[in-house]
Amino acid sequence: MHTDTSRENPQANAPQATDDNQSLSATAPGQLRVIKRNGTVVPYTDDKITVAITKAFLAVEGGTAAASSRIHETVARLTEQVSATFKRRMPSGGTIHIEEIQDQVELALMRSGEQKVARDYVIYRESRSQARKTGAADIAEPHPSIRVTHLDGTVAPLDMGRLNTIVTEACEGLAEVDGALIQKETLKNLADGVAQSDVSTALVMTARTLVEREPN
């Protein structure tokens, strides 16, 4: 998506992707859910798909496309097509990996004759993939001075790679959302020995303080 999709109230929801991974068997009958790259499972919504496709059109046709009724209608139609595909495949509900959603967005764009937009979307998707790899490499080292107390009582350095993954995944597809800022501000609120659950809380609280600056 012009996300990398998947494109939930954003910054406020950003940090909720935590260790509390829900099992795939927890999917309610008839409900579609999405497996994000960090393994968390969230409800399927098509709003991020809409944002992603819209951004793809804006990248090709320029900012004036945002006011185009044709673009709005096309985006709504393509979003419905993508969602309909999964509902048809899994009428009783199920789980979809985010990459599958992005694949369907590409197909929908190409089948609708929007080759230029589809090409831009593919390029954007690849660039985001490379950025994630680079970012993960840069933050793979554990934090030098903050240790986390896990549920079993063990203490280990804060996993910066995982923190980066959680925030990056939550911010995907959200315009003007600064994941690096969320991480930086969160670290200011973490003391050595912090409980694992409090790391998640700190992420949420940090995101909330940034909502006035950027609603996403």
N, C-alpha and C positions, 0 to 999 in steps of 0.2 A: 504494500500500500504505500501511498506515498509516505508511507511509514514504512516502516520496515515491517506492516499491517499494519499490526493489528492495528490503528489509529482509532468511563467511569470518571467521575470527576477527577481529573488529572492530578495536579500536584497534590491535592488532598488525598487522592487515592493512591498516588504513586507508590508510597512506601508500604502499602498493605500486602505486597507480595513478599511474604516472609517464609520462615521455615515451616509455617503451618500448612504445608502442602496437603491439599485434599486428595484423597485417593480417587482413582478413576471410577470406582464402583459407587462413589457417592452421588453420581449424576442422577438427578431426579427423572422419573419417567417423562419423556417428551421434551426434556430440556437439553439444549446444546451447550457444551462448555468448551473452553479453549485451553490447550496446554501451551503455556508460554515457554520461552527458551530456557528460563531458569527452573523449569519443572513445576511451577505453580499452576493451579487450575482455576480459571475464572469463568463466570457466566459469559455466554456468547452474546454480543450486542453488535448491531451493524453500524453504530455511529462512527466507530473508528475506521470502518471500511469507507464510509462516506467522506470522512476527512482525508483519507489517503488518496482516494480517487480525485477529489477536488484539488488537492495539492498537485497531483500529476497534471491536471488540465491547466492549472495556473502556471506551472513551470513551462509549459509549452506555449500557451496563448497569452500569457502576461496577466498582470493584476486586474485588468479591465474585465477579464472573464468571470470575476467573482460576482459581477452584477448581471451576467448573462442568464436569461431564463432558459435558453437552450442548454447551457452547461448544467444548470441546476436540475433540469429535467433528465438530462443524460446521466448525471451522477446518480440520481434517485433510481433510475431504471437499472443501471448497472449494479448498484448496491442490492436491489431487490433480486436481480438475477443470481448474484453470488449467494445470498442467503437462501434463495429457493433451491439452489443446487444441494446445499447441505441438508435442508429440511426434507428434500426428496430422497436423498441417500439414507438419512437416519430419521425416519418419521417418529420413531419411539425415543429419540434423544440419543446422545452419545458425546464423544469427545473428539475434537479436531485440533491438530497441531497448527500453530500459527503459520508455519510454512505452507500448509495446505491452503489456508485462506489466501495467502499472497499469490499462490499459484493460480487460484481461481480468479483473482482480480486481473492478473495478466491475461488469462484466457478470455475473460469478459471484454476487456479492452480491445483485444485483437479481433474477436468475433464481431464486435460492433463496428469495425472498420477504423478504429482510432489507433492506427499503427504508430504514429509519432508519439502519442501519449503513452502507449504501451512500452515503446522503446525507452522513453524517459523514465518510466516507472521501473523498468528492469535495471537501468543504469543506477538509479537512486538506491534500489534495493541492494545491489552489489556494493555500492559505496558504503552503505550502512553496515553491511556485513564486514567489510574491511575495517571500518571504524571500530566496531565492537572488538574485533581481534586485536587491534592496536591498543585500544583502551584497556582490555583485559591484561595485555602484556605489561602495560605501564603500571597497573595497580594490583598486580598479582601478589606482590609481597605483603605479608601481614603487617599490621600497624606496629611500629616500634615501641610504643609506650601504653597502648590501650589493650587490656586483656578482658576477655568476656567469660563470665561464669555461666557454664551451661547447666541444663536441667539436672544432669547427673552429678553436679558438683565440681566437675573438672573445670580447669581454667586454661584458656588458650588465647593467643594473640588474636585481635579482631581481624577477621578475614576480609581484607580490603577488596579482593577479587569478587567475593560474593556480594559485598555491599554495592559495588559498582554495577554488578549484573542486575540486582534488584531494582535499583534506581533507573538504570538505563532501560530495562524492560518496561517499567511503569510509565516512563516518559515517552515511549515510542509513539510517534504520530501526533504529538502535541506541540503545536506551534509556540515558540517563545518560552518554552519551559527549559530551565537551565539545570540539568541533572547534576552537573559538577558543583553548582552552588548549593544544591540540597545536601550533597555529601559533605561539603566543606562546613556548612552550618551545623549539620548533624554531629560531626566530630567534635565541635566546640562544646556540645552538651553531653558528651560521654566521658565518664571518669573511669579510671583503671579499676577493673573488677566488676564492671557493670553487668547486670543480669542479661541473659540473652533476650528475654522478652522486652526489656527496657530499650534495647537497641531498636526494635521495631517501633516502640512507642516514640522514641526520639525522632525517627524518620517521619512519622505521621505528624508530630507536633511541628517539626521544622517545615514541612510542606504547607501546613495550615498557616504559618506565619507569612508565607510567600503568596498566598492566594490574592491578597489585595494588590500586590504588585503585578501578578499575572494570574487571572482567574483559572487558566488551564491547569 
